[in-house]
Amino acid sequence: MKKMTAEELAQGQLEAYNNQDIETFCRYFSEDIRIYDAHSRELLFSGMDDFRSRYEKSFSNPALHCTLVNRMVQENIVIDQESVVGLRDGIVEAIAIYHTEDGLITEVYFY
């Protein structure tokens, strides 16, 4: 299989997220994935076991859906402006910055 571009990775994981397909979703991320709060630069969680566990909980909500508002791509970085329903009350507006390496997403920074 051909190694995916950063944009293909970001789009693929978004589609799997909206389908609430945990198996496909996790395939886009490295085993040592790191998720950060971009404001505080705090590491929120890392590693595939923790990643999978957290998203399995989110995927249990059938109302969960992320709409891509805007996307910017430069080399191995994708910046998505997103609007998410089903996480908390109302709509969550977020910016996600995906860093990719060797055909997988290795870090995500959420604003």
HUKAFEN-V866677 format. One record per residue. RES is the residue in one small letter. SS is DSSP state (H for helix, E for strand, L for the rest). PSI is psi as a letter, one per 20 degrees, with the letter a starting at -180 (999 if undefined). BURIAL is 1 if it has 9 or more other C-alpha atoms within 8 Angstrom, else 0. Layout:
BEGIN
res=RES ss=SS psi=PSI burial=BURIAL
res=RES ss=SS psi=PSI burial=BURIAL
END
This chain:
BEGIN
res=m ss=L psi=p burial=0
res=k ss=L psi=q burial=0
res=k ss=L psi=p burial=0
res=m ss=L psi=q burial=1
res=t ss=L psi=r burial=0
res=a ss=H psi=g burial=1
res=e ss=H psi=h burial=1
res=e ss=H psi=h burial=0
res=l ss=H psi=g burial=1
res=a ss=H psi=g burial=1
res=q ss=H psi=g burial=0
res=g ss=H psi=g burial=1
res=q ss=H psi=h burial=1
res=l ss=H psi=g burial=1
res=e ss=H psi=g burial=0
res=a ss=H psi=h burial=1
res=y ss=H psi=g burial=1
res=n ss=H psi=h burial=1
res=n ss=L psi=i burial=0
res=q ss=L psi=l burial=0
res=d ss=L psi=n burial=1
res=i ss=H psi=h burial=1
res=e ss=H psi=g burial=0
res=t ss=H psi=g burial=1
res=f ss=H psi=g burial=1
res=c ss=H psi=h burial=1
res=r ss=H psi=i burial=0
res=y ss=L psi=i burial=1
res=f ss=E psi=q burial=1
res=s ss=E psi=q burial=1
res=e ss=E psi=h burial=0
res=d ss=E psi=k burial=0
res=i ss=E psi=q burial=1
res=r ss=E psi=p burial=1
res=i ss=E psi=p burial=1
res=y ss=E psi=q burial=1
res=d ss=E psi=o burial=1
res=a ss=L psi=h burial=1
res=h ss=L psi=g burial=0
res=s ss=L psi=i burial=0
res=r ss=L psi=j burial=0
res=e ss=E psi=p burial=0
res=l ss=E psi=o burial=1
res=l ss=E psi=g burial=0
res=f ss=E psi=r burial=1
res=s ss=E psi=q burial=1
res=g ss=L psi=q burial=1
res=m ss=H psi=h burial=1
res=d ss=H psi=g burial=0
res=d ss=H psi=g burial=1
res=f ss=H psi=g burial=1
res=r ss=H psi=g burial=1
res=s ss=H psi=g burial=0
res=r ss=H psi=g burial=0
res=y ss=H psi=h burial=1
res=e ss=H psi=h burial=1
res=k ss=H psi=g burial=0
res=s ss=H psi=g burial=1
res=f ss=H psi=i burial=1
res=s ss=L psi=i burial=0
res=n ss=L psi=o burial=0
res=p ss=L psi=i burial=0
res=a ss=L psi=i burial=0
res=l ss=L psi=p burial=1
res=h ss=E psi=p burial=1
res=c ss=E psi=p burial=1
res=t ss=E psi=p burial=0
res=l ss=E psi=p burial=1
res=v ss=E psi=g burial=0
res=n ss=E psi=q burial=0
res=r ss=E psi=p burial=1
res=m ss=E psi=q burial=0
res=v ss=E psi=p burial=1
res=q ss=E psi=o burial=0
res=e ss=L psi=d burial=0
res=n ss=L psi=j burial=1
res=i ss=E psi=p burial=1
res=v ss=E psi=p burial=1
res=i ss=E psi=o burial=1
res=d ss=E psi=p burial=1
res=q ss=E psi=p burial=1
res=e ss=E psi=q burial=1
res=s ss=E psi=o burial=1
res=v ss=E psi=p burial=1
res=v ss=E psi=q burial=1
res=g ss=L psi=j burial=1
res=l ss=L psi=g burial=1
res=r ss=L psi=a burial=0
res=d ss=L psi=p burial=0
res=g ss=L psi=b burial=0
res=i ss=E psi=p burial=1
res=v ss=E psi=p burial=1
res=e ss=E psi=p burial=0
res=a ss=E psi=q burial=1
res=i ss=E psi=p burial=1
res=a ss=E psi=p burial=1
res=i ss=E psi=o burial=1
res=y ss=E psi=p burial=1
res=h ss=E psi=p burial=1
res=t ss=E psi=q burial=1
res=e ss=E psi=p burial=0
res=d ss=L psi=k burial=0
res=g ss=L psi=j burial=1
res=l ss=E psi=q burial=1
res=i ss=E psi=p burial=1
res=t ss=E psi=h burial=1
res=e ss=E psi=q burial=1
res=v ss=E psi=p burial=1
res=y ss=E psi=p burial=1
res=f ss=E psi=p burial=1
res=y ss=L psi=999 burial=0
END
